[in-house]
Amino acid sequence: MAHGARDEVLGRLAEAVGSVAVAHPTRVAIDGPPAAGKTTLADELAVVLRAQGRDVIRATIDDFLFPRAQRYPRGEYSAEGCYFDTHDHEALNRVLLDPLGPDGDRRFQHAVYDSTTDTVVSPPVATASTDAVLLFDGVFLMRPELIDRWDLRVFVSVALEATVDRAVVRESRVSSRADVERRWRERYIPSQQLYDATVRPTDHADIIVHNDDPRQPVWETLDRFASRSERPHSRSSPRR
């Protein structure tokens, strides 16, 4: 695999989205560890797709959390709790993924939780166009409760140890380094290792973006997507 410029990878991702042929909105999962760069990638891809005239719906797993009182029954630093108790997958399927799917009516809500107030919310229902694209970023998106809902599965890969330093920088205004490192090493990294061991998310991904160097990510298209989109097998990033 070779390195490529970030805008080339975004162009390849936009092409991959455009190659998905479904009669309903295209539901794109952008999975990966915390602080891997999922949200940034999804936001940048949204800009590219909108410039191409696509109607883009942006949503994130952070808006499908259970309230704090419900999501820490095993303790604040529990890796199992992070994986099993944190996200409301039933609500995610019910208000967003299923309505945009093959049997849905395209009437959806993009969130059920407000992190600023730690409350359940019910935003106005919107109606997606048939050719809309949902870009949904978050952790654990290939898990059994969600895996069949995606029309394109992207996994953003990064060395888990590198996510600690990224998180320290990202959360420096709200948390001390010691607090961030404890959460990452006791909760987030072990929960990702649990996910990797039980689900093997890269086995389900159509595309892997190796994001250790965000300026020069590496693109990897897996066989199942290459054959589905009637393209030759590729395991390289864009050419320089």
Protein Blocks (a to p, Z undefined) as FASTA:
>chain_A
ZZddfklmmmmmmmmmmmpccfbdcddddeddehilmmmmmmmmmmmmmmnopacddddf
klmcccfklmmmnojklmklmmmmmpcfklmmmmmmmmmmmkbghiacfbfbdfklopac
ddddddddfkbccddddehklgmklmmmpfbdcdddddfklmmmmmmmmmmmmpcfklmm
mmmmmmmmmmmmmmmmmnommlmpmbdcdfkbmmlccddddfklmmmnopacddbdcdZZ
